[in-house]
Amino acid sequence: MEDKEKNISLPDNAFRELKPGEVYNPLMSPDKTYPEVNLWSVLWGIAMAILFSAAASYLGLKVGQVFEAAIPIAIIAVGVSSAAKRKNALGENVIIQSIGASSGVIVAGAIFTLPALYILQESYPEEITVTFAQVFISSLLGGVLGILFLIPFRKYFVSDMHGKYPFPEATATTQVLVSGEKGGSQAKPLLLAGLVGGLYDFIVATFGWWNENFTTRVADFGATIADKAKLVFKINTGAAVLGLGYIVGLRYACIITAGSLAVWFIIVPGMNLIWGDAILNQWNPAITTPVGMMSPEDIFTNYARSIGIGGIAMAGIIGIVKSWGIIKSAVGLAVKEIGGKQNANVEVKRTQRDLSMKIIGIGSIITLALVLLFFYFDVMHGNLLHTIVGILLITVIAFLFTTVAANAIAIVGTNPVSGMTLMTLILASVVMVAVGLRGPEGMVAALVMGGVVCTALSMAGGFITDLKIGYWLGTTPAKQETWKFLGTIVSAATVGLVMIVLNDTYGFTSGQLSAPQANAMAAVIEPLMNGVGAPWLLYGIGAVLAIILNFCGVPALAFALGMFIPLQLNVPLVVGGAISWYVSTRSKEAEVNKARQEKGTLLASGFIAGGALMGVVSAAMRFGGVNLVNETWLANPLSELLSLVAYIILIIFFVRTAMNIKKN
């Protein structure tokens, strides 16, 4: 019996479209009951939610990218189950992964918007007060809405569209869980990479032995070019960002970086050539410096990034238009269920059993009522009109964009939640100003609304991955859906606490935490809420660019994201993507390439998890008053040269380890 379980694998129709009349039978039989929800799986799920919420918060605020926690959590679940010699642990591991993976999605929703409250608080210290309750409640309610809004679409995405969507993240996680049933040895390279990546990033963040970025300013010639021509090249040399690039893949990384290069090598120096002597401050009177006197970074922040914001907003609209058929199909399925028999769940197979539509409907009403109370008493300060308008906006936008988020995850494994949230903020700001809410109070309202929507969309995109994993393996959807709420509560509380610690330690305007999305959100709504207007011309250029890219078949969202995320954080994605391509193409044997690719995924996950977790430890040390970084040394160009040497050694380690596999 044990040998049979050692040889288990997914059916041959797991990743292809089903033929007429063909049925997909998951690993765990729909006609049997397996261990899923118990004290073991729930406690480990909570532990993973806390651990990875802290890690993802730090990484997201540091570099503006949030890694999907599903893969490393799945590997840890497999490892601890194997160590404890648990039998039939597959169902338990799915629950651990599902509860724990709430971390990444809640973090993405929170850190893309809510740090902007802290950023604006520095400009309006008397008018804006940020509390733990605001961060926690907006993240929690947004996450709950995301779960409830997605469940009616589950059957459409995971069952009806079986084989038509690749689900890259879910595929990788499922393979890890299946491999775990064969022994769980995959945890070894993950642990090794976690130690190496964690130590590497800990040395940089805690001791500052070398710089975290390498730039062309390291040479006098490069500094002159940056000053005169506004041309500068940068790359972050951290382990976590390198691992992120490997998982993103070369194609997607190249598109993101192409957007970045277009801004930094064409738009920024171009603006210097054309408007070098001009002071362009029509939408921001605080700007008093001519363009030619600004650094490339200032030109990027004040002007060029707004083009990316316009592109992201338009890409979101294009996504909704493309997803309209999906919305209609999924809603049709949900309506059929509501109109079905009362005992529908009894007749449905275990592996197709969702929470009932009545529970979803009542739950959605209760959640929206709680959002209304939160808005009325805390955000809108007792103004009923503003509260009602706010509720209507977040309900409509969150529901419509749910399918966009799920569709993006199903196709490319990347959730464009930041772009959709930017569009939400622009729309919310315009509408709220129209009904009389403006100034700092309006900024807080728009950001909290954006936080709820952003978290809802992030949760919807991430949760569809969990449900697809469960579909392939044969777990009970209703159990995943029920216990996902627990992961949401734990993750929301952890994110709120980590955000407070990081703000008190570094500050979101110090430059040590880039928080690029949150800075972009703050830059968008401040002029709108102060009656100054917004850079609509730049937004318009970005929107037109997104339309052109879409017609050319280029993912507009990825390109636009690259236009407003700093260059140094995008270039490492290409390096990581290039490593992924290299290790998976060197052999003439397809099986060898596949094994190397999979081992590289484990190493990259280790880099991400280890680097991010040690980043949290380093932040905690600084919070406690321990700062061992020598700022004088980091200002020395030699520290950048040393960072390049360390980075090359790290890359060599990654490549050699990934390619060193045992041939069967």
Secondary structure, DSSP 8 states (H G I E B T S, - for coil): -HHHHHT----TTSSS---TT-----SS-TTS----SSHHHHHHHHHHHHHHHHHHHHHHHHHS-----HHHHHHHHHHHHHHTT-SS-HHHHHHHHHHHTHHHHHHHHHHTTTHHHHHHHHH-TTT----HHHHHHHHHHHHHHHHHHHGGGHIIIIIITTTTS--HHHHHHHHHHHHHTTT-TTHHHHHHHHHHHHHHHHIIIII-SS-SEEEGGGSHHHHHHHHHT----EEE--HHHHHHHHHH-HHHHHHHHHHHHHIIIIIHHHHHHHHTT----SS-TT--S-GGGS-HHHHIIIIIHHHHHHHHHHHHHHHHHHHHHHHHHHHHHHHHHHTS-TTHHHHS-GGG----HHHHHHHHHHHHHHHHHHIIIIISTT-HHHHHHHHHHHHHHHHHHHHHHHHHHHHHS---HHHHHHHHHHHHHHHHHHTT--HHHHHHHHHHHHHHHHHHHHHHHHHHHHHHHHHHHT--HHHHHHHHHHHHHHHHHHHHHHHHHHHHHT-TTSSSS--HHHHHHHHHHHHHHTTS---HHHHHHHHHHHHHHHHTT--HHHHHHHHHS-HHHHHHHHHHHHHHHHHTTS-S-HHHHHHHHHHHHHHHHHHHHHHHHHHHHHHHHHHTT-----HHHHTSHHHHHHHHHHHHHHHHHHHHHHH-----
